[in-house]
Amino acid sequence: MPAEETPAAPDTYEGGLRRVARVVLLDPDDRILLLHGHEPDDPADDWWFTPGGGVEGDETHAEAARRELREETGITDVELGPVLWRRRCSFPFAGRRWDQDEWYYLARTARTAAEAVGPGLTELERRSVAGARWWTCQELTRAHETVYPTRLAELLRTLLDEGPPAGPVTLDTEIV
């Protein structure tokens, strides 16, 4: 079956605390890749976020980070680094509440082309991901768009100035 005809993966989240792996993907110019998402039935209700998603079965967070990056962007040639941050969050999306424990991994790539809609998106993701964009730290700082986590510009600046933390930093819980 050609890639464009591949059926969408099912959306398996059923509530409870969802274990999530996210990727802070930086290119050679220290730009970060963010996905542009929106409510499935309201493209005007939009935001930017790091690639990533739920840990499946017995896979590790690192395995989930690599899989999600491949599924959402088509990018596979990455150097996966340490966990930078951990965050608990709760937000409404697609008619239900999502409660997540997120681990943010640092990753580097030389590739700067990302697929607008990756090859392994779930049906819900296909209806709610509008594309991807590389952002400089300065662009993030000046942005008027909604970005998650909400302190991403500040966190990225610290990462670029000081390097990865000695251990994962616990971010404030975000409830939307």
N, C-alpha and C positions, 0 to 999 in steps of 0.2 A: 504494500500500500504506500503511495507517495506520502511524504511528510505532511503536505497540506490536507491530506485526507485522513490522517491519523485521528482516531477518536480521542476526545478530551478525557484526561484522567478524571476519575470521580472525585467529588469534594467529600472528604471523609470526616470532617470535624463535626463532632456531636455534642460539644459543650464540655465543661470542666476546664481544668488548667491545661492548656496546649503547650507542649514543649516545642520551641522554635529556634532554628539556627538562621542567623542573618549574616550577610557578608558586606563588609566595608571594603569595596573593591577600588583600588587605586591604580591609575595608569602611570606611565613613566613621568608625566608632568604633575603628579600628585592630585589629579582630578578624581572625584568620586563618582561612581556610577549610581544613579538613582532611577527608579521606575516611577512612572506617572500613573497613579491609580485614581479611581473614582467609584462612587456608588454605581452598581450595575444599571439602575434605571434613572440615574441623574448625573450625567457627565459634568455638570457644573459644580457638584459637590466633590472636589478633587483634592489631591495631596501628592507629595513625593515621598518615597520610602526606599530603603535599601533592599536589594534582592534577598530572598530567603523565605522560609516557610516551615511547616510542621515536620518534626522528626517522625519517621515512619517505622513501625515495628521495632526491631532491635538494633536499628542503625544508630551510630554515634552522632553527636551533634556535628562533628567535623564531616562525617559522611553526608549528613543531611545538607550541610552548607554547600558542599560541592555539587550534590545532586540538584538542589534548588537553583543554584547559579546556572547550571547547564540547562535545566528545564525552562527557566525564565529568560535567559539571555543568549543561550547557545555558546557561551564562553566556557571552555574547559581547560585552557592552558593558564592555570593560576598557581601561584605559590601561596598556599594557605598558611597563615601565621597564627599567632596566639589569639585567645579570646581577649578582646579589649574591654568589653562592657557587658553587664547583665542588667536586664530591665524587666520589671513586671508591668503589664499594661492591660487595660480593659477598654473596649471600644465597641460601638455599634457598627455593624456592617452587614449589608444584604439581609436586613430584617431580623438579625439576631445579635446577641452580645458575644464577643470573643474575649476570652481571658487567657493571656499568654505569659510565659516565662521565656524571654528572648536572650540568646547568647549571640553576641556580635563578634565575628571573626575578622581579623585583618587579612586581606589578600592583595596580591599584586599581580598585574598582568601587563604584557607588552601590547596586547590586542586592544584596539580602541573602537572596533566595530561591534555593536551589540544588536541582536535582532530585536525589532520593535515588539514582537510578540514571540516569545521563545517557543521551542518545539514541544514542550511538555506541560503546557499550562492546563489546569483544570478548566472545566466548563465555566465555573464562576470567575476564574482569573481571566479567561478569554473575554468575558463580558465587562471586566472592570480594570484591565490594564491597557492604557492608551499608548504606551511607548516607553523609551528610555533616553536618558541624557547624561552626559558627563558634566559635572559642575566643579568649578574651582572653589576654593575655600572663600575667596572674596565674593564670588557670585552668591554663595549660600548665605553669607553674612548680610548681603543687601537684599536678598529675596523677600518678596511679599507673599509668596505662596506658602501653603502649609507644608511643613516637612516633619517627618518622624524619624527618630525621636526629636522632640521639639528643640533640644539644645545641640543638634547635630553640627551646626557651624562652629560653635564653641568647642565641642568635643574634637572635631576634625582639626581645628587650629592647634589645640593642645597636642594632639597626636603628631602633627607635622613638626611642631616646634620641639617637642620633648621625646618623641618616639613612643613605642608601646609601653604601657604601664607594666610594672613588675608582676602584677596579677590582675585579674578582671576587676574593674571598677563597677560597683553597684550604683546604677542610676536611680533617680527618684522614680517612684511608681507614677505612671501616667494613666489617668482615668478620663476618658472623653465621654 
